[in-house]
Amino acid sequence: MSFLDPIFADYPVAAWACIGVLFLIVEILLPMGFFLSFAASGFLVAVCAYAGILPETLLMKLVVFAAIGVALIVPFRTLLRRVVDRTPDINQY
């Protein structure tokens, strides 16, 4: 990842926002609710990097990104299941 180090060092907010957008595009192409949590995680890390909350090291930002992404998988999938699964069951009368 040596070619990405200058990008994350010079433009951390833009880099994390681009990661969020990339995961959002992957979620649009493969709608399963898994990548949506990592898209939100990318945007949250971008906001935290802009606010200066996170440490400057890329490793710590990656750990926070992964932790938020994994933690949001279950809430997003249950939310999507409630919203998307509105089709009536033909077996119920």
N, CA, C and O atoms as a GROMACS GRO file, in nm:
protein
  372
    1MET      N    1   0.081  -0.120   0.000
    1MET     CA    2   0.000   0.000   0.000
    1MET      C    3   0.085   0.125   0.000
    1MET      O    4   0.038   0.231   0.040
    2SER      N    5   0.207   0.116  -0.044
    2SER     CA    6   0.296   0.231  -0.037
    2SER      C    7   0.253   0.342  -0.133
    2SER      O    8   0.279   0.459  -0.107
    3PHE      N    9   0.187   0.308  -0.244
    3PHE     CA   10   0.144   0.413  -0.335
    3PHE      C   11   0.021   0.487  -0.283
    3PHE      O   12  -0.008   0.597  -0.330
    4LEU      N   13  -0.052   0.429  -0.188
    4LEU     CA   14  -0.168   0.496  -0.130
    4LEU      C   15  -0.133   0.583  -0.010
    4LEU      O   16  -0.212   0.668   0.030
    5ASP      N   17  -0.016   0.564   0.048
    5ASP     CA   18   0.022   0.641   0.167
    5ASP      C   19   0.021   0.792   0.143
    5ASP      O   20  -0.030   0.865   0.228
    6PRO      N   21   0.076   0.842   0.032
    6PRO     CA   22   0.070   0.988   0.013
    6PRO      C   23  -0.073   1.040  -0.005
    6PRO      O   24  -0.103   1.152   0.036
    7ILE      N   25  -0.160   0.961  -0.065
    7ILE     CA   26  -0.298   1.005  -0.085
    7ILE      C   27  -0.369   1.016   0.050
    7ILE      O   28  -0.437   1.114   0.077
    8PHE      N   29  -0.352   0.914   0.134
    8PHE     CA   30  -0.415   0.918   0.266
    8PHE      C   31  -0.351   1.023   0.356
    8PHE      O   32  -0.417   1.077   0.444
    9ALA      N   33  -0.223   1.052   0.335
    9ALA     CA   34  -0.156   1.153   0.417
    9ALA      C   35  -0.195   1.294   0.375
    9ALA      O   36  -0.215   1.380   0.460
   10ASP      N   37  -0.205   1.318   0.245
   10ASP     CA   38  -0.233   1.454   0.196
   10ASP      C   39  -0.382   1.486   0.195
   10ASP      O   40  -0.421   1.598   0.227
   11TYR      N   41  -0.464   1.389   0.158
   11TYR     CA   42  -0.609   1.412   0.145
   11TYR      C   43  -0.687   1.302   0.218
   11TYR      O   44  -0.753   1.222   0.152
   12PRO      N   45  -0.682   1.296   0.349
   12PRO     CA   46  -0.747   1.185   0.418
   12PRO      C   47  -0.899   1.188   0.409
   12PRO      O   48  -0.962   1.083   0.399
   13VAL      N   49  -0.958   1.305   0.412
   13VAL     CA   50  -1.104   1.314   0.407
   13VAL      C   51  -1.154   1.270   0.269
   13VAL      O   52  -1.250   1.194   0.260
   14ALA      N   53  -1.090   1.317   0.165
   14ALA     CA   54  -1.131   1.279   0.030
   14ALA      C   55  -1.108   1.130   0.005
   14ALA      O   56  -1.189   1.066  -0.061
   15ALA      N   57  -1.000   1.077   0.057
   15ALA     CA   58  -0.971   0.935   0.036
   15ALA      C   59  -1.075   0.847   0.104
   15ALA      O   60  -1.122   0.750   0.045
   16TRP      N   61  -1.112   0.880   0.229
   16TRP     CA   62  -1.212   0.799   0.299
   16TRP      C   63  -1.351   0.820   0.239
   16TRP      O   64  -1.431   0.726   0.237
   17ALA      N   65  -1.381   0.940   0.190
   17ALA     CA   66  -1.509   0.962   0.123
   17ALA      C   67  -1.515   0.882  -0.007
   17ALA      O   68  -1.621   0.829  -0.042
   18CYS      N   69  -1.404   0.873  -0.079
   18CYS     CA   70  -1.400   0.792  -0.202
   18CYS      C   71  -1.418   0.644  -0.171
   18CYS      O   72  -1.482   0.572  -0.246
   19ILE      N   73  -1.360   0.598  -0.060
   19ILE     CA   74  -1.380   0.459  -0.019
   19ILE      C   75  -1.528   0.435   0.011
   19ILE      O   76  -1.583   0.331  -0.026
   20GLY      N   77  -1.592   0.530   0.079
   20GLY     CA   78  -1.735   0.518   0.106
   20GLY      C   79  -1.817   0.514  -0.021
   20GLY      O   80  -1.911   0.436  -0.032
   21VAL      N   81  -1.782   0.597  -0.119
   21VAL     CA   82  -1.853   0.599  -0.247
   21VAL      C   83  -1.832   0.468  -0.322
   21VAL      O   84  -1.925   0.415  -0.382
   22LEU      N   85  -1.709   0.416  -0.319
   22LEU     CA   86  -1.683   0.288  -0.386
   22LEU      C   87  -1.764   0.174  -0.326
   22LEU      O   88  -1.819   0.092  -0.399
   23PHE      N   89  -1.771   0.169  -0.194
   23PHE     CA   90  -1.854   0.065  -0.131
   23PHE      C   91  -2.002   0.086  -0.160
   23PHE      O   92  -2.078  -0.010  -0.171
   24LEU      N   93  -2.043   0.211  -0.172
   24LEU     CA   94  -2.182   0.239  -0.207
   24LEU      C   95  -2.213   0.193  -0.349
   24LEU      O   96  -2.322   0.142  -0.376
   25ILE      N   97  -2.120   0.212  -0.440
   25ILE     CA   98  -2.139   0.165  -0.578
   25ILE      C   99  -2.144   0.013  -0.582
   25ILE      O  100  -2.224  -0.045  -0.655
   26VAL      N  101  -2.057  -0.052  -0.505
   26VAL     CA  102  -2.059  -0.199  -0.498
   26VAL      C  103  -2.192  -0.247  -0.441
   26VAL      O  104  -2.246  -0.348  -0.486
   27GLU      N  105  -2.245  -0.174  -0.342
   27GLU     CA  106  -2.375  -0.212  -0.284
   27GLU      C  107  -2.488  -0.195  -0.384
   27GLU      O  108  -2.582  -0.274  -0.386
   28ILE      N  109  -2.479  -0.094  -0.467
   28ILE     CA  110  -2.582  -0.074  -0.571
   28ILE      C  111  -2.575  -0.187  -0.673
   28ILE      O  112  -2.679  -0.236  -0.719
   29LEU      N  113  -2.454  -0.228  -0.709
   29LEU     CA  114  -2.439  -0.335  -0.808
   29LEU      C  115  -2.474  -0.472  -0.751
   29LEU      O  116  -2.528  -0.557  -0.822
   30LEU      N  117  -2.443  -0.494  -0.624
   30LEU     CA  118  -2.470  -0.622  -0.558
   30LEU      C  119  -2.556  -0.597  -0.435
   30LEU      O  120  -2.503  -0.591  -0.324
   31PRO      N  121  -2.686  -0.582  -0.451
   31PRO     CA  122  -2.770  -0.541  -0.338
   31PRO      C  123  -2.794  -0.654  -0.238
   31PRO      O  124  -2.889  -0.731  -0.252
   32MET      N  125  -2.708  -0.662  -0.138
   32MET     CA  126  -2.729  -0.763  -0.035
   32MET      C  127  -2.720  -0.704   0.105
   32MET      O  128  -2.739  -0.777   0.202
   33GLY      N  129  -2.693  -0.577   0.118
   33GLY     CA  130  -2.692  -0.513   0.249
   33GLY      C  131  -2.562  -0.529   0.325
   33GLY      O  132  -2.552  -0.482   0.438
   34PHE      N  133  -2.464  -0.593   0.267
   34PHE     CA  134  -2.338  -0.616   0.336
   34PHE      C  135  -2.244  -0.497   0.319
   34PHE      O  136  -2.183  -0.452   0.416
   35PHE      N  137  -2.233  -0.446   0.199
   35PHE     CA  138  -2.138  -0.339   0.170
   35PHE      C  139  -2.190  -0.202   0.213
   35PHE      O  140  -2.113  -0.106   0.219
   36LEU      N  141  -2.318  -0.192   0.244
   36LEU     CA  142  -2.374  -0.065   0.289
   36LEU      C  143  -2.313  -0.022   0.422
   36LEU      O  144  -2.291   0.096   0.445
   37SER      N  145  -2.286  -0.118   0.508
   37SER     CA  146  -2.225  -0.085   0.637
   37SER      C  147  -2.083  -0.032   0.619
   37SER      O  148  -2.041   0.058   0.691
   38PHE      N  149  -2.010  -0.087   0.523
   38PHE     CA  150  -1.875  -0.037   0.500
   38PHE      C  151  -1.875   0.097   0.428
   38PHE      O  152  -1.782   0.176   0.445
   39ALA      N  153  -1.977   0.124   0.348
   39ALA     CA  154  -1.991   0.256   0.288
   39ALA      C  155  -2.016   0.361   0.397
   39ALA      O  156  -1.955   0.468   0.397
   40ALA      N  157  -2.105   0.329   0.488
   40ALA     CA  158  -2.132   0.421   0.600
   40ALA      C  159  -2.007   0.436   0.687
   40ALA      O  160  -1.980   0.544   0.737
   41SER      N  161  -1.934   0.328   0.704
   41SER     CA  162  -1.811   0.334   0.782
   41SER      C  163  -1.707   0.425   0.716
   41SER      O  164  -1.639   0.501   0.784
   42GLY      N  165  -1.696   0.418   0.585
   42GLY     CA  166  -1.604   0.507   0.513
   42GLY      C  167  -1.642   0.653   0.530
   42GLY      O  168  -1.556   0.738   0.549
   43PHE      N  169  -1.773   0.681   0.522
   43PHE     CA  170  -1.817   0.819   0.540
   43PHE      C  171  -1.796   0.866   0.685
   43PHE      O  172  -1.761   0.982   0.708
   44LEU      N  173  -1.818   0.777   0.782
   44LEU     CA  174  -1.796   0.814   0.922
   44LEU      C  175  -1.649   0.839   0.952
   44LEU      O  176  -1.616   0.931   1.028
   45VAL      N  177  -1.561   0.760   0.894
   45VAL     CA  178  -1.418   0.783   0.913
   45VAL      C  179  -1.376   0.913   0.844
   45VAL      O  180  -1.290   0.984   0.895
   46ALA      N  181  -1.437   0.946   0.730
   46ALA     CA  182  -1.407   1.073   0.665
   46ALA      C  183  -1.450   1.191   0.752
   46ALA      O  184  -1.377   1.290   0.762
   47VAL      N  185  -1.566   1.181   0.814
   47VAL     CA  186  -1.613   1.288   0.903
   47VAL      C  187  -1.522   1.299   1.025
   47VAL      O  188  -1.487   1.409   1.067
   48CYS      N  189  -1.484   1.185   1.080
   48CYS     CA  190  -1.393   1.188   1.197
   48CYS      C  191  -1.255   1.240   1.159
   48CYS      O  192  -1.192   1.310   1.239
   49ALA      N  193  -1.207   1.210   1.039
   49ALA     CA  194  -1.079   1.262   0.995
   49ALA      C  195  -1.087   1.413   0.973
   49ALA      O  196  -0.992   1.486   1.002
   50TYR      N  197  -1.200   1.459   0.924
   50TYR     CA  198  -1.220   1.603   0.904
   50TYR      C  199  -1.226   1.676   1.038
   50TYR      O  200  -1.173   1.787   1.052
   51ALA      N  201  -1.288   1.614   1.136
   51ALA     CA  202  -1.300   1.676   1.268
   51ALA      C  203  -1.172   1.661   1.350
   51ALA      O  204  -1.155   1.729   1.451
   52GLY      N  205  -1.082   1.574   1.307
   52GLY     CA  206  -0.957   1.554   1.379
   52GLY      C  207  -0.970   1.465   1.500
   52GLY      O  208  -0.888   1.471   1.591
   53ILE      N  209  -1.072   1.382   1.502
   53ILE     CA  210  -1.097   1.294   1.617
   53ILE      C  211  -1.002   1.174   1.616
   53ILE      O  212  -0.956   1.129   1.720
   54LEU      N  213  -0.974   1.122   1.497
   54LEU     CA  214  -0.892   1.002   1.486
   54LEU      C  215  -0.744   1.036   1.488
   54LEU      O  216  -0.706   1.147   1.451
   55PRO      N  217  -0.659   0.942   1.531
   55PRO     CA  218  -0.514   0.964   1.522
   55PRO      C  219  -0.470   0.973   1.377
   55PRO      O  220  -0.543   0.935   1.286
   56GLU      N  221  -0.352   1.023   1.358
   56GLU     CA  222  -0.302   1.046   1.221
   56GLU      C  223  -0.257   0.919   1.150
   56GLU      O  224  -0.241   0.920   1.028
   57THR      N  225  -0.236   0.811   1.221
   57THR     CA  226  -0.182   0.691   1.157
   57THR      C  227  -0.289   0.621   1.073
   57THR      O  228  -0.406   0.614   1.111
   58LEU      N  229  -0.246   0.572   0.960
   58LEU     CA  230  -0.338   0.504   0.869
   58LEU      C  231  -0.386   0.373   0.930
   58LEU      O  232  -0.500   0.332   0.909
   59LEU      N  233  -0.301   0.307   1.005
   59LEU     CA  234  -0.340   0.180   1.066
   59LEU      C  235  -0.456   0.198   1.163
   59LEU      O  236  -0.549   0.116   1.162
   60MET      N  237  -0.454   0.301   1.244
   60MET     CA  238  -0.564   0.325   1.338
   60MET      C  239  -0.693   0.359   1.264
   60MET      O  240  -0.801   0.319   1.306
   61LYS      N  241  -0.682   0.433   1.156
   61LYS     CA  242  -0.801   0.465   1.077
   61LYS      C  243  -0.859   0.340   1.011
   61LYS      O  244  -0.981   0.326   1.001
   62LEU      N  245  -0.771   0.250   0.967
   62LEU     CA  246  -0.819   0.124   0.910
   62LEU      C  247  -0.887   0.037   1.015
   62LEU      O  248  -0.987  -0.028   0.986
   63VAL      N  249  -0.833   0.037   1.136
   63VAL     CA  250  -0.895  -0.042   1.244
   63VAL      C  251  -1.032   0.015   1.278
   63VAL      O  252  -1.127  -0.061   1.297
   64VAL      N  253  -1.043   0.147   1.286
   64VAL     CA  254  -1.172   0.210   1.316
   64VAL      C  255  -1.271   0.184   1.202
   64VAL      O  256  -1.388   0.158   1.227
   65PHE      N  257  -1.223   0.192   1.078
   65PHE     CA  258  -1.307   0.165   0.962
   65PHE      C  259  -1.362   0.023   0.966
   65PHE      O  260  -1.481   0.001   0.945
   66ALA      N  261  -1.275  -0.073   0.993
   66ALA     CA  262  -1.319  -0.213   0.998
   66ALA      C  263  -1.412  -0.238   1.115
   66ALA      O  264  -1.511  -0.310   1.101
   67ALA      N  265  -1.382  -0.180   1.230
   67ALA     CA  266  -1.467  -0.202   1.348
   67ALA      C  267  -1.606  -0.144   1.328
   67ALA      O  268  -1.706  -0.208   1.362
   68ILE      N  269  -1.614  -0.024   1.274
   68ILE     CA  270  -1.746   0.036   1.249
   68ILE      C  271  -1.820  -0.043   1.142
   68ILE      O  272  -1.940  -0.066   1.155
   69GLY      N  273  -1.750  -0.084   1.038
   69GLY     CA  274  -1.813  -0.160   0.930
   69GLY      C  275  -1.871  -0.292   0.978
   69GLY      O  276  -1.983  -0.328   0.942
   70VAL      N  277  -1.794  -0.364   1.059
   70VAL     CA  278  -1.843  -0.492   1.110
   70VAL      C  279  -1.957  -0.471   1.209
   70VAL      O  280  -2.053  -0.548   1.211
   71ALA      N  281  -1.947  -0.367   1.291
   71ALA     CA  282  -2.052  -0.341   1.390
   71ALA      C  283  -2.184  -0.299   1.326
   71ALA      O  284  -2.290  -0.321   1.384
   72LEU      N  285  -2.180  -0.240   1.207
   72LEU     CA  286  -2.302  -0.194   1.142
   72LEU      C  287  -2.367  -0.296   1.050
   72LEU      O  288  -2.474  -0.270   0.996
   73ILE      N  289  -2.306  -0.412   1.032
   73ILE     CA  290  -2.362  -0.511   0.940
   73ILE      C  291  -2.499  -0.558   0.988
   73ILE      O  292  -2.595  -0.556   0.911
   74VAL      N  293  -2.510  -0.599   1.112
   74VAL     CA  294  -2.637  -0.653   1.163
   74VAL      C  295  -2.747  -0.547   1.167
   74VAL      O  296  -2.858  -0.575   1.122
   75PRO      N  297  -2.722  -0.425   1.218
   75PRO     CA  298  -2.831  -0.326   1.216
   75PRO      C  299  -2.877  -0.290   1.075
   75PRO      O  300  -2.997  -0.274   1.052
   76PHE      N  301  -2.784  -0.275   0.981
   76PHE     CA  302  -2.824  -0.241   0.846
   76PHE      C  303  -2.900  -0.354   0.778
   76PHE      O  304  -2.996  -0.329   0.706
   77ARG      N  305  -2.858  -0.478   0.802
   77ARG     CA  306  -2.929  -0.589   0.738
   77ARG      C  307  -3.069  -0.606   0.795
   77ARG      O  308  -3.162  -0.636   0.720
   78THR      N  309  -3.087  -0.586   0.926
   78THR     CA  310  -3.222  -0.594   0.982
   78THR      C  311  -3.307  -0.478   0.934
   78THR      O  312  -3.426  -0.495   0.908
   79LEU      N  313  -3.249  -0.360   0.922
   79LEU     CA  314  -3.323  -0.245   0.869
   79LEU      C  315  -3.364  -0.269   0.725
   79LEU      O  316  -3.478  -0.241   0.687
   80LEU      N  317  -3.272  -0.319   0.644
   80LEU     CA  318  -3.305  -0.347   0.504
   80LEU      C  319  -3.409  -0.458   0.493
   80LEU      O  320  -3.495  -0.454   0.405
   81ARG      N  321  -3.401  -0.556   0.580
   81ARG     CA  322  -3.499  -0.665   0.576
   81ARG      C  323  -3.639  -0.612   0.608
   81ARG      O  324  -3.737  -0.658   0.549
   82ARG      N  325  -3.649  -0.518   0.700
   82ARG     CA  326  -3.780  -0.459   0.732
   82ARG      C  327  -3.833  -0.374   0.618
   82ARG      O  328  -3.953  -0.377   0.589
   83VAL      N  329  -3.747  -0.300   0.553
   83VAL     CA  330  -3.790  -0.208   0.447
   83VAL      C  331  -3.818  -0.282   0.318
   83VAL      O  332  -3.920  -0.256   0.253
   84VAL      N  333  -3.731  -0.374   0.279
   84VAL     CA  334  -3.742  -0.439   0.149
   84VAL      C  335  -3.843  -0.552   0.151
   84VAL      O  336  -3.909  -0.576   0.050
   85ASP      N  337  -3.858  -0.621   0.260
   85ASP     CA  338  -3.942  -0.740   0.265
   85ASP      C  339  -4.089  -0.704   0.290
   85ASP      O  340  -4.148  -0.752   0.386
   86ARG      N  341  -4.146  -0.620   0.207
   86ARG     CA  342  -4.285  -0.578   0.221
   86ARG      C  343  -4.379  -0.651   0.126
   86ARG      O  344  -4.496  -0.616   0.115
   87THR      N  345  -4.328  -0.752   0.057
   87THR     CA  346  -4.413  -0.823  -0.037
   87THR      C  347  -4.507  -0.916   0.039
   87THR      O  348  -4.464  -0.983   0.132
   88PRO      N  349  -4.633  -0.920   0.000
   88PRO     CA  350  -4.726  -1.010   0.071
   88PRO      C  351  -4.696  -1.156   0.037
   88PRO      O  352  -4.654  -1.188  -0.074
   89ASP      N  353  -4.718  -1.240   0.133
   89ASP     CA  354  -4.697  -1.383   0.114
   89ASP      C  355  -4.821  -1.442   0.049
   89ASP      O  356  -4.932  -1.424   0.099
   90ILE      N  357  -4.803  -1.512  -0.062
   90ILE     CA  358  -4.918  -1.566  -0.133
   90ILE      C  359  -4.978  -1.687  -0.063
   90ILE      O  360  -5.089  -1.730  -0.096
   91ASN      N  361  -4.906  -1.742   0.034
   91ASN     CA  362  -4.956  -1.860   0.106
   91ASN      C  363  -5.045  -1.822   0.223
   91ASN      O  364  -5.112  -1.909   0.279
   92GLN      N  365  -5.047  -1.698   0.262
   92GLN     CA  366  -5.132  -1.655   0.371
   92GLN      C  367  -5.263  -1.602   0.315
   92GLN      O  368  -5.265  -1.534   0.212
   93TYR      N  369  -5.373  -1.633   0.385
   93TYR     CA  370  -5.504  -1.587   0.340
   93TYR      C  371  -5.558  -1.483   0.431
   93TYR      O  372  -5.668  -1.432   0.409
   0.00000   0.00000   0.00000
